[in-house]
Amino acid sequence: MGSTSARKLLLLSNSKQHGLGYLEHCSDTVKSFLERNGVKKLLFIPYALRDHDEYANKIRKALQTFGFDVDSIHEGEDPVGDVKKAQAIFIGGGNTFQLLNELYTRQLITPIRKRVLEDGVPYMGSSAGTNVATASICNTNDMPIVYPPSFEALGLVPFNINPHYIDPDSSSKHMGETRDERIKQYHELETAPPVLGIREGSWLEVSGDKASLHGETGGKLFTRGETAREISPGSDLSFLLKPVLP
């Protein structure tokens, strides 16, 4: 995965909480993350949705209320150059397959990875933007509306995340697989990395080789061959950042 000592990540399960405005549930965390890293302007990547103008305007309006300016990558003529100049990068939610496909098509995977892991550019992701920050998008909840060249993602962390994680409901009469069962099926693959299920209202913060879960709702950690375990807010998850040995 390359150098990791410089990375600064804020990986949100969701960008909108019931009854609250965009990023309002985590506004203090977003402000603190950006301010302590000296960020005044973010580069927003809107490729998870098709209407880039509308998406960028929504993000710009929300973050300007927090005191930050926003440039959207689709408004420029040189996406790779914009990544190379960015103070911080934010990728929002939408369809993860479409997002990753666009990142490959526009040859942004390597430039983003380098800027975040080697240059220390802060990265903020939400939902699909969190999915693409991980080892692969194999644990997204989205429908495969397009087929990216690979499911391999940015690899900013060496495990996968399942945003919007929902616990099994013992009273439900629904006969389809629960989220737990789907992740267990994924772990039938011998090479499958751990999966961190993050409930809405929670987020993962990563600084160098330190990682911790925050918010109000916590999550659940799934590891191949082990019983899934509850992860409480404030838990240290730095062990998940250690390179996986062959």
Number of C-alpha atoms within 10 A of each C-alpha: 12 11 14 18 14 17 24 26 26 23 28 33 29 26 19 18 14 9 8 10 12 18 20 16 20 19 16 11 17 17 16 11 19 21 13 8 15 12 17 13 18 23 21 24 25 25 26 24 17 13 10 17 13 12 20 22 13 12 20 19 14 19 19 12 10 15 11 17 17 21 19 22 23 17 11 11 9 12 19 17 13 17 21 15 12 19 20 24 24 21 24 26 24 19 22 30 25 21 26 30 20 18 22 15 12 12 13 18 19 13 16 23 22 20 22 22 24 15 16 22 25 26 29 24 26 24 27 30 29 32 32 29 29 23 23 23 24 22 19 21 17 14 10 12 10 14 11 18 10 12 16 16 22 26 20 26 24 19 21 27 29 27 27 19 19 16 13 12 9 7 6 7 7 9 6 8 11 14 17 17 12 12 22 18 12 18 18 11 10 9 11 17 19 19 26 27 27 29 22 23 21 23 28 26 19 22 17 16 17 17 22 19 25 23 21 15 15 22 31 19 18 22 17 19 10 8 10 16 12 13 20 17 17 14 14 16 18 15 11 20 17 12 12 10 4 4
